[in-house]
Amino acid sequence: MPKVRDMSIDDLEHFIEQKLLEVLGDPDAGLQLKEEFRRKLEERIKDPSKRISHHEVLNRFA
């Protein structure tokens, strides 16, 4: 495991998120997706041109 001082901001954010999930658990665990949402999600995954990075989302909505 790298030291915190050697991590990038993205790596540190991911590490913190993973630790929070370990401690608090996933609040969505066990929930079912509606079929319509599942279809839309599968369509979006198939079209990589519509994907945007986590960083871009933060820039747009932060």
C-alpha positions in Angstrom: 0.0 0.0 0.0 1.5 3.4 -1.0 1.8 6.1 1.5 -0.8 8.9 1.4 1.9 11.5 0.5 2.7 9.4 -2.7 -0.9 9.2 -3.8 -2.5 11.3 -6.5 -5.7 13.2 -5.5 -7.8 10.7 -7.6 -6.1 7.7 -5.9 -6.7 9.3 -2.4 -10.4 10.0 -3.2 -10.8 6.4 -4.4 -9.1 5.1 -1.3 -11.3 7.2 1.0 -14.5 6.1 -0.9 -13.5 2.4 -0.5 -12.8 2.8 3.2 -16.2 4.5 3.7 -18.0 1.7 1.9 -16.1 -0.8 4.1 -17.2 1.0 7.3 -20.7 2.1 6.3 -21.6 -0.5 3.7 -23.2 0.2 0.4 -26.7 1.8 0.9 -27.8 0.5 -2.4 -26.9 -3.1 -1.7 -29.9 -5.4 -2.3 -31.9 -2.9 -4.2 -33.3 -3.9 -7.6 -33.0 -1.8 -10.8 -36.2 -1.1 -12.7 -36.2 -2.7 -16.1 -36.5 0.6 -17.9 -33.5 2.0 -16.1 -31.5 -1.1 -16.7 -32.2 -0.8 -20.5 -31.2 2.8 -20.6 -28.1 2.1 -18.6 -27.1 -0.7 -21.0 -27.6 1.6 -24.0 -25.4 4.3 -22.4 -22.6 1.8 -21.7 -22.6 0.7 -25.3 -22.0 4.2 -26.5 -18.6 5.3 -25.1 -18.9 8.7 -26.8 -21.5 9.8 -24.3 -19.3 8.9 -21.3 -17.7 11.6 -19.3 -15.1 11.3 -16.6 -15.7 11.8 -12.9 -13.5 14.9 -13.0 -15.7 16.4 -15.8 -18.8 15.7 -13.7 -17.3 17.5 -10.8 -16.3 20.4 -13.0 -19.9 20.7 -14.5 -21.8 20.4 -11.2 -19.5 21.6 -8.4 
